[in-house]
Amino acid sequence: MRNSIIAGDSGLLDFFELQFQSLTPLKVLIALAMGLVVGLIVALVYRKAFRGVLFSPNFATTLVMLTLITTPVVMAIKSNISLSMGMVGALSIVRFRTAVKDPLDTAYMFWALTMGILLGAELYIIALVVVVGISVAMLLLSYFRLKAPNSYLLVVHYDEVVEPDIEALLARIRNRRLRSKTVSRGGAELTVEMQLNERYDIVNRMLDIEGVYNATLIACQSEAGN
């Protein structure tokens, strides 16, 4: 009986020794700590460089999670060849249903995954160089993109009689494009996409025209004139 207990303890020790032969808890904790730091950097750059209409905190959190999740996966794959084959087969059948609206968001996701792969391979210095380099590049691109005109949608409800006055006011804006025009018995609705270099009080100017019922200016991400 005693011999069987000793044999069982020996087998358990051999099991843990085999598990931690190339992947120790300390290595995992260090990699996860680095993953948290790097993931937060990616999320902060996304927050600072975001120029869309509605910022999503959940997507920023997703970038951190992608880095953290990818890191131990790569560490496990690196330490076990047979596990890597099974992991590739399992991931090949996964289908993601969430639609990414902005192509730039896809680039951020690949960035987070790349950082997780580098950290999982324990290339910490290279990972830090990469995250700093890409962060600087993204912030610079964001800064220069701020110099571009902002795009807006102007929606105006008016009486058809005053349409020449509205056209004369819109003629002062060089970058504009007609999106839609609706005419009904109660009046007309005009939607124009435009670019404004600076704050231009076009809404109040529209309301100064006798016969304009209301005017709305909406920020958008598309570019007028394309």
C-alpha positions as CSV (number, residue, x, y, z in Angstrom):
1,M,0.0,0.0,0.0
2,R,2.8,2.4,1.0
3,N,4.7,1.6,-2.2
4,S,1.6,2.4,-4.3
5,I,1.2,5.8,-2.5
6,I,4.9,6.5,-3.2
7,A,4.4,5.5,-6.8
8,G,1.4,7.7,-7.1
9,D,3.2,10.7,-5.6
10,S,6.1,10.1,-8.0
11,G,3.7,9.9,-10.9
12,L,2.1,13.2,-9.8
13,L,5.5,14.9,-9.5
14,D,6.5,13.6,-12.9
15,F,3.2,15.0,-14.3
16,F,3.9,18.5,-12.9
17,E,7.5,18.3,-13.9
18,L,6.5,17.5,-17.5
19,Q,4.0,20.4,-17.5
20,F,6.4,22.9,-16.2
21,Q,9.4,21.7,-18.2
22,S,9.3,24.5,-20.7
23,L,6.4,26.6,-19.5
24,T,6.6,27.8,-15.8
25,P,4.1,29.8,-13.9
26,L,6.6,32.6,-13.5
27,K,7.0,32.8,-17.3
28,V,3.3,32.9,-17.8
29,L,2.8,35.7,-15.2
30,I,5.6,37.8,-16.7
31,A,4.1,37.4,-20.2
32,L,0.6,38.3,-19.0
33,A,1.9,41.3,-17.2
34,M,3.7,42.4,-20.4
35,G,0.5,41.7,-22.3
36,L,-1.5,43.9,-20.0
37,V,0.9,46.8,-20.4
38,V,1.2,46.4,-24.2
39,G,-2.6,45.9,-24.6
40,L,-3.3,49.1,-22.6
41,I,-0.9,51.0,-24.8
42,V,-2.7,49.8,-27.9
43,A,-6.1,50.7,-26.4
44,L,-4.8,54.2,-25.3
45,V,-3.5,54.8,-28.8
46,Y,-6.8,53.8,-30.3
47,R,-8.6,56.2,-27.9
48,K,-6.2,59.1,-28.7
49,A,-6.2,58.5,-32.5
50,F,-10.0,57.8,-32.8
51,R,-11.7,60.3,-35.0
52,G,-15.0,58.6,-35.6
53,V,-18.5,59.7,-34.6
54,L,-19.0,57.3,-31.6
55,F,-16.1,55.9,-29.6
56,S,-16.7,52.3,-28.3
57,P,-15.0,51.6,-24.9
58,N,-15.9,47.9,-25.4
59,F,-13.7,47.7,-28.5
60,A,-10.8,49.3,-26.6
61,T,-11.2,46.6,-23.9
62,T,-11.3,44.0,-26.6
63,L,-7.9,45.1,-27.9
64,V,-6.5,44.5,-24.4
65,M,-8.2,41.1,-24.1
66,L,-6.9,40.0,-27.6
67,T,-3.3,40.7,-26.5
68,L,-3.8,38.9,-23.2
69,I,-5.5,35.9,-24.7
70,T,-3.1,35.5,-27.7
71,T,0.0,35.5,-25.4
72,P,-0.6,32.3,-23.4
73,V,-2.0,30.6,-26.6
74,V,1.3,31.2,-28.4
75,M,3.3,30.1,-25.3
76,A,1.4,26.8,-25.2
77,I,1.8,26.2,-28.9
78,K,5.5,27.0,-28.8
79,S,6.1,24.5,-26.0
80,N,4.1,21.6,-27.6
81,I,4.2,20.7,-31.3
82,S,1.2,18.3,-31.1
83,L,-0.8,20.9,-29.2
84,S,0.0,23.5,-31.9
85,M,-1.4,21.3,-34.6
86,G,-4.6,20.7,-32.7
87,M,-4.9,24.4,-31.9
88,V,-4.6,25.4,-35.6
89,G,-7.3,22.9,-36.5
90,A,-9.6,24.2,-33.7
91,L,-9.2,27.8,-34.7
92,S,-9.8,27.0,-38.4
93,I,-13.4,26.2,-37.7
94,V,-14.1,29.4,-35.7
95,R,-16.4,31.9,-37.4
96,F,-16.7,35.4,-36.1
97,R,-20.1,37.1,-36.7
98,T,-19.3,40.6,-35.4
99,A,-19.0,43.1,-38.3
100,V,-16.2,45.6,-38.2
101,K,-17.5,48.9,-39.5
102,D,-14.2,50.8,-39.8
103,P,-11.3,49.1,-41.7
104,L,-9.0,50.8,-39.3
105,D,-10.5,48.8,-36.4
106,T,-9.4,45.7,-38.2
107,A,-5.8,47.0,-38.3
108,Y,-6.0,47.6,-34.5
109,M,-7.1,44.0,-34.0
110,F,-4.2,42.7,-36.0
111,W,-1.9,44.9,-34.1
112,A,-3.2,43.5,-30.7
113,L,-2.8,39.9,-32.1
114,T,0.7,40.6,-33.3
115,M,1.7,41.9,-29.9
116,G,0.3,38.8,-28.3
117,I,2.3,36.6,-30.7
118,L,5.5,38.5,-29.9
119,L,4.9,38.3,-26.2
120,G,4.0,34.6,-26.4
121,A,7.3,34.0,-28.1
122,E,9.0,35.8,-25.2
123,L,10.4,38.5,-27.6
124,Y,9.7,41.2,-25.0
125,I,12.3,43.7,-26.3
126,I,11.0,43.4,-29.9
127,A,7.4,43.7,-28.7
128,L,8.2,46.9,-26.9
129,V,10.0,48.4,-29.9
130,V,7.1,47.4,-32.2
131,V,4.4,48.8,-29.9
132,V,6.3,52.1,-29.4
133,G,7.0,52.4,-33.1
134,I,3.5,51.7,-34.2
135,S,2.1,54.0,-31.5
136,V,4.2,56.9,-32.7
137,A,3.2,56.3,-36.3
138,M,-0.5,56.1,-35.5
139,L,-0.4,59.3,-33.3
140,L,1.4,61.2,-36.1
141,L,-1.1,60.0,-38.7
142,S,-3.9,61.0,-36.4
143,Y,-2.4,64.5,-35.9
144,F,-2.0,65.1,-39.6
145,R,-5.5,63.8,-40.3
146,L,-6.8,66.5,-37.9
147,K,-5.6,69.1,-40.4
148,A,-8.0,67.7,-43.0
149,P,-11.5,69.3,-43.3
150,N,-14.2,67.7,-41.2
151,S,-17.1,66.1,-43.0
152,Y,-20.7,66.8,-42.1
153,L,-24.2,66.1,-43.4
154,L,-26.5,69.1,-43.6
155,V,-30.3,68.2,-43.5
156,V,-32.6,71.1,-44.3
157,H,-36.4,71.2,-44.4
158,Y,-37.8,74.2,-46.3
159,D,-40.4,75.6,-48.6
160,E,-39.6,75.1,-52.3
161,V,-40.0,78.8,-52.9
162,V,-36.8,79.6,-51.0
163,E,-34.6,76.9,-52.8
164,P,-32.6,79.6,-54.8
165,D,-31.6,81.3,-51.5
166,I,-30.5,77.9,-50.1
167,E,-28.5,77.2,-53.2
168,A,-26.8,80.6,-53.0
169,L,-25.8,79.9,-49.4
170,L,-24.5,76.4,-50.2
171,A,-22.5,77.9,-53.1
172,R,-20.1,79.5,-50.6
173,I,-19.0,76.0,-49.5
174,R,-16.5,74.6,-52.1
175,N,-16.5,70.9,-51.0
176,R,-20.1,69.7,-51.1
177,R,-22.1,67.0,-52.6
178,L,-25.9,66.4,-52.9
179,R,-26.9,63.2,-51.1
180,S,-30.7,63.3,-51.4
181,K,-33.6,65.5,-52.1
182,T,-37.2,64.8,-51.1
183,V,-40.2,66.9,-52.2
184,S,-43.6,66.5,-50.6
185,R,-46.8,68.6,-50.2
186,G,-45.5,69.8,-46.9
187,G,-42.3,71.1,-48.3
188,A,-38.9,69.7,-49.3
189,E,-35.9,68.1,-47.6
190,L,-32.3,68.4,-48.8
191,T,-29.4,66.4,-47.6
192,V,-25.9,67.7,-48.5
193,E,-22.5,66.3,-47.6
194,M,-19.9,68.9,-47.1
195,Q,-16.4,69.6,-45.7
196,L,-15.8,72.5,-43.3
197,N,-12.3,73.7,-42.5
198,E,-13.4,75.7,-39.5
199,R,-16.6,76.2,-37.5
200,Y,-19.1,77.7,-39.9
201,D,-22.5,78.6,-38.5
202,I,-24.3,77.4,-41.5
203,V,-27.3,76.1,-39.4
204,N,-28.2,79.6,-38.1
205,R,-27.6,81.1,-41.6
206,M,-30.1,78.6,-43.0
207,L,-32.6,79.5,-40.3
208,D,-32.2,83.1,-41.2
209,I,-33.8,82.4,-44.6
210,E,-37.5,82.9,-44.5
211,G,-39.2,79.6,-45.4
212,V,-36.6,77.3,-43.9
213,Y,-38.4,75.2,-41.2
214,N,-35.3,73.6,-39.6
215,A,-31.7,72.7,-40.3
216,T,-29.5,69.9,-38.8
217,L,-25.7,69.5,-39.1
218,I,-24.4,65.9,-38.4
219,A,-20.8,64.8,-38.2
220,C,-19.9,61.9,-40.5
221,Q,-16.8,59.9,-41.3
222,S,-17.1,59.9,-45.1
223,E,-15.4,62.5,-47.3
224,A,-17.3,64.9,-49.6
225,G,-16.3,65.1,-53.1
226,N,-15.1,61.4,-53.5
